[in-house]
Amino acid sequence: MPSKWQRLPTEAVHPATRRIDTLSSMAIVKRMGQEDRRVVTAVSREHARIARGADLIARALGAGGCVVFVGAGTSGRLGVLEAAEIPPTFGTRPAVVRALLAGGRGAVFRAREGAEDDRGAGARRLTDLRVSARDVVVGVSASGITPFVHGALAAARRRHATTLIVTCAPRAVPRGLADLVIAPIVGPEVIAGSTRLKAGTATKMVLNMLTTTAMILAGKTYGNLMVDVRAGSAKLRDRARRIVASVTGLAPREAGALVGRARGNVKAAIVMQAARVSYPEAIRRLRASEGRVGRAIASSKLEARR
């Protein structure tokens, strides 16, 4: 029977690694390194589309919308990783960035390969989230043909959400499935079909760029500092203190005390010190400036020095 996977670039057999099982460990590692360098080039060719995707996400966040990553296997787990890491890094609520993984939560730790074939499950789970026109749904599918992802994207379009797909096989993506296709073409894997390799690396890079760029555009940083960090651990509390000390010029102990007076809010602490205002006034200024520290302290000497 004809195979719909046979002609996918993600399933192709790499001619340079046909005898990889006869090589030494060093030779295998070097060959993998050579292939990994192709990933950076492939992603760089998609920079314009990635920037457009980041703009769409930032616009959605600014309108009170959310982002949903949908995928299966490695692709889906990478979406889960983004959703899990955004709240502590950028201080967002968990509902702002979410992920749907074929097979459910258990599939994060143990592969449930057949789950990706259920198009209906993708549609139902996406529908259950009640996304709307102000939200963005990002399908993540190395092969471009994952039924679970297709079902979710189709459901998202019916609900008028903005849709993106990140894939390494753009020709396999049906026309009209998504508003924007981001497709780093990385070529055959070292081990044929193992998309946790180059395809996974490329996908991780793209998702990092999408979310980080969108969060910067949304005012979640001051310069290159994560001023919306949630200080939920000793490391993050120390980082919050160091950020405030770096920006304001205060000694570490004074910066720590200031963060305490700001109730752990790094942005508020910076505004309090730069503008010489109380915590309530700092919060008011931040709200008026849509959370952007630079705007909240625009007339201060600190911002003038930056």
DAZI-V250773 format. One record per helix or strand of 3 or more residues. SS is the DSSP state (hx for helix, st for strand). FROM is the first residue (numbers start at 0). TO is the last residue. Records with the same first field share a line. If there is no record, write none. Layout:
SS->FROM-TO ; FROM-TO
//
This chain:
hx->8-10 ; 14-16 ; 19-21 ; 24-43 ; 46-61 ; 72-89 ; 93-95 ; 104-107 ; 112-116 ; 118-127 ; 146-157 ; 169-171 ; 197-216 ; 233-247 ; 251-260 ; 265-274 ; 278-287 ; 292-295 ; 300-304
st->66-70 ; 96-100 ; 135-139 ; 161-165 ; 179-181
//
